[in-house]
Structures are given as structure tokens and as C-alpha cells.
Amino acid sequence: MGAINLYDVGGGKGVVRDYVRPMRHVEPESTLYDAISVMSEAGTTWVPVVSNGKLLGILTMENMNKAYSERLKKTEEFVMP
């Protein structure tokens, strides 16, 4: 499994395998701390979620921020009259 982005491609010549770089991933049971660590090490704002060698999806910082914001909003509704 690997990753490729527009900066890797440059002029867009060649085939995908020429540009793919190895990418760490997380599993569904991984902690958010693990996911953020992988993103930080890779210099990305996303990380693949993989189980048994199969890509399940992509977790992004935007996903995490949205979920945190929604959870915070529910907490405030519960605490504040």
C-alpha cells in the first residue's frame, strides 16, 4: 500500500507505480493518537484505515475535527440549561 499526491507527480508522465511511496496505516481499533502520529510522521492530514490488508477508508483531520466539534456541542447541550 502506498500514497501518491500531485506534488509527487510533477509533470504527470509515467505510470502510478513510478510515483507511489510507502504509507503507514492504522487499523479500525487504533487510537486517534496513533492516527495523528502516523499523519504527523507522513506529513499528511489523512491516513488509510486498513483491516486484513483491505482498505476500509481514509481518516482525515477534517473528519476528526468534525466529530470532536459535534461531540463538544452535545456535551454543551447536556451541561448548559
Residue frames relative to the residue before (quaternion, step in Angstrom):
aa qw qx qy qz dx dy dz
M 1.0000 0.0000 0.0000 0.0000 0.00 0.00 0.00
G 0.0546 0.8097 -0.5808 0.0637 3.52 -0.98 0.83
A 0.3716 -0.7099 0.5564 0.2198 3.52 -1.33 -0.01
I 0.0398 -0.7628 0.6449 0.0235 3.52 -1.26 0.53
N 0.0200 -0.7942 0.6067 0.0270 3.58 -1.04 0.68
L 0.7276 -0.4493 0.2896 0.4299 3.56 -1.28 0.20
Y 0.6313 0.5383 -0.3420 0.4412 3.59 1.04 -0.66
D 0.6196 0.5466 -0.3389 0.4500 3.58 1.13 -0.66
V 0.6975 0.5224 -0.2678 0.4110 3.55 0.94 -0.96
G 0.1667 -0.8134 0.5399 0.1385 3.58 0.95 -0.78
G 0.8543 -0.0145 0.0539 0.5167 3.58 -0.47 -1.21
G 0.4662 -0.7200 0.4195 0.2970 3.59 1.23 -0.11
K 0.4975 0.6407 -0.4447 0.3798 3.59 1.13 0.47
G 0.6865 0.4604 -0.3556 0.4362 3.56 -1.12 0.62
V 0.5238 -0.6086 0.4865 0.3444 3.54 -1.30 -0.33
V 0.7115 -0.4864 0.2979 0.4106 3.55 -1.22 0.53
R 0.6576 0.5392 -0.3338 0.4066 3.63 0.81 -0.92
D 0.6000 0.5727 -0.3563 0.4302 3.58 1.20 -0.46
Y 0.7646 0.3861 -0.1764 0.4850 3.58 1.19 -0.54
V 0.5469 0.6380 -0.4051 0.3603 3.60 1.16 -0.47
R 0.1261 -0.7690 0.6237 0.0614 3.53 -1.01 0.91
P 0.6029 -0.5716 0.3948 0.3923 3.60 -1.05 0.64
M 0.0809 -0.7920 0.6050 0.0134 3.56 -1.08 0.77
R 0.3809 -0.6896 0.5645 0.2464 3.54 -0.87 0.94
H 0.1618 -0.7796 0.5983 0.0896 3.53 -1.24 0.41
V 0.3331 -0.6905 0.5888 0.2559 3.54 -1.35 0.03
E 0.3869 -0.6811 0.5646 0.2601 3.53 -1.32 0.29
P 0.6916 -0.4880 0.3162 0.4284 3.61 -1.17 0.36
E 0.6963 0.4709 -0.2686 0.4704 3.59 1.12 -0.63
S 0.4599 0.6896 -0.4451 0.3389 3.60 1.26 -0.09
T 0.4882 -0.6455 0.4974 0.3125 3.54 -1.20 0.52
L 0.6138 -0.5313 0.4193 0.4064 3.55 -1.25 0.32
Y 0.5748 0.5736 -0.3727 0.4491 3.57 1.14 -0.60
D 0.6364 0.5207 -0.3215 0.4695 3.59 0.99 -0.86
A 0.6571 0.5190 -0.3069 0.4524 3.58 0.93 -0.93
I 0.6653 0.4926 -0.3012 0.4733 3.57 0.92 -0.90
S 0.6277 0.5371 -0.3359 0.4524 3.60 1.02 -0.75
V 0.6514 0.5025 -0.3123 0.4750 3.59 0.95 -0.86
M 0.6395 0.5205 -0.3228 0.4646 3.59 0.95 -0.87
S 0.6663 0.5146 -0.3004 0.4483 3.56 0.89 -0.96
E 0.6689 0.4990 -0.2969 0.4640 3.59 0.90 -0.93
A 0.7224 0.4354 -0.2398 0.4807 3.58 1.01 -0.82
G 0.3883 -0.7279 0.4788 0.3002 3.59 1.24 -0.32
T 0.5536 0.5834 -0.4011 0.4385 3.58 1.11 0.73
T 0.3847 -0.6835 0.5564 0.2744 3.55 -1.33 0.05
W 0.7024 0.3645 -0.2552 0.5555 3.57 1.22 0.55
V 0.0730 -0.7772 0.6231 0.0493 3.53 -1.28 0.39
P 0.4594 -0.6694 0.5012 0.2993 3.60 -0.99 0.79
V 0.2290 -0.7241 0.6319 0.1545 3.57 -1.14 0.71
V 0.0090 -0.8278 0.5541 -0.0871 3.55 -0.53 1.28
S 0.0104 -0.7724 0.6350 0.0015 3.56 -1.12 0.77
N 0.8418 -0.0269 -0.0367 0.5379 3.56 -0.78 1.08
G 0.7132 -0.4738 0.2448 0.4549 3.56 0.98 0.89
K 0.6328 0.5195 -0.3305 0.4695 3.60 1.27 0.06
L 0.4234 -0.6932 0.5270 0.2502 3.57 -0.91 0.95
L 0.2037 -0.7940 0.5659 0.0888 3.56 -0.70 1.14
G 0.7610 -0.2608 0.1990 0.5597 3.55 1.12 -0.64
I 0.4336 -0.6492 0.5535 0.2902 3.51 -1.37 -0.18
L 0.2013 -0.7550 0.6143 0.1103 3.58 -0.86 1.00
T 0.1020 -0.8089 0.5781 0.0335 3.58 -0.78 1.02
M 0.6261 -0.5053 0.4240 0.4159 3.54 -1.28 0.32
E 0.6055 0.5592 -0.3512 0.4443 3.58 1.06 -0.71
N 0.6240 0.5286 -0.3326 0.4696 3.61 1.01 -0.81
M 0.6943 0.4819 -0.2817 0.4542 3.56 0.84 -0.99
N 0.6449 0.5185 -0.3233 0.4590 3.60 0.97 -0.83
K 0.6538 0.5118 -0.3121 0.4618 3.58 0.96 -0.86
A 0.6631 0.4979 -0.3056 0.4679 3.60 0.90 -0.91
Y 0.6453 0.5142 -0.3185 0.4666 3.59 0.98 -0.83
S 0.6556 0.5180 -0.3077 0.4551 3.57 0.94 -0.91
E 0.6647 0.4965 -0.3022 0.4693 3.59 0.95 -0.87
R 0.6484 0.5078 -0.3163 0.4709 3.58 1.00 -0.80
L 0.6408 0.5226 -0.3147 0.4661 3.58 0.99 -0.84
K 0.6392 0.5273 -0.3207 0.4589 3.57 0.98 -0.86
K 0.6572 0.4983 -0.3114 0.4721 3.61 0.94 -0.83
T 0.6334 0.5260 -0.3276 0.4635 3.58 1.03 -0.78
E 0.6601 0.5031 -0.3090 0.4644 3.59 0.94 -0.87
E 0.6357 0.5199 -0.3309 0.4649 3.61 1.00 -0.76
F 0.6653 0.5025 -0.3009 0.4630 3.57 1.04 -0.77
V 0.7183 0.4533 -0.2415 0.4693 3.58 0.95 -0.93
M 0.7540 0.3783 -0.2120 0.4934 3.61 0.86 -0.92
P 0.4653 -0.6880 0.4822 0.2787 3.59 -0.95 0.86
